[in-house]
Amino acid sequence: MTLPEVMVALAITGITIAGTVTGYIYCNTANSKDSLYMAANGLAMQRMEEARAAVWNTSASPIIDQLTNTFFPDKVIPLDKASDGDSVVMATVKTDIKPISDNPPLRRVRVDCIWLFKGSEVVTNSIETCRAPN
């Protein structure tokens, strides 16, 4: 074998190894982000279920209305451990409840779970639904 053949073989091997390592890093990062995304979605669904369970009875005297923003303050919750195992990713769960109509009574419930990926990328998981009185 001549020196140019060896150099070409080393270059091809280096490119192959670099591609494999880069692919591994990308897959590891995507897996970490996906697991945090699913955990955030679970937190948003948990808050949405709390809003669905809130009492809103328009036929009672006096009217019972627990489906307001004051009953659902913002919460900061640990989302999950990051892939490095040392840091904990914190998420803020925000609930926004707004009236849609008075007759029939309907309200829009929106839950946002906001978190940071790798300390810089802001990610928001949002769920929205409509709710009528009990």
Disulfide bonds with the S-S distance in Angstrom:
none
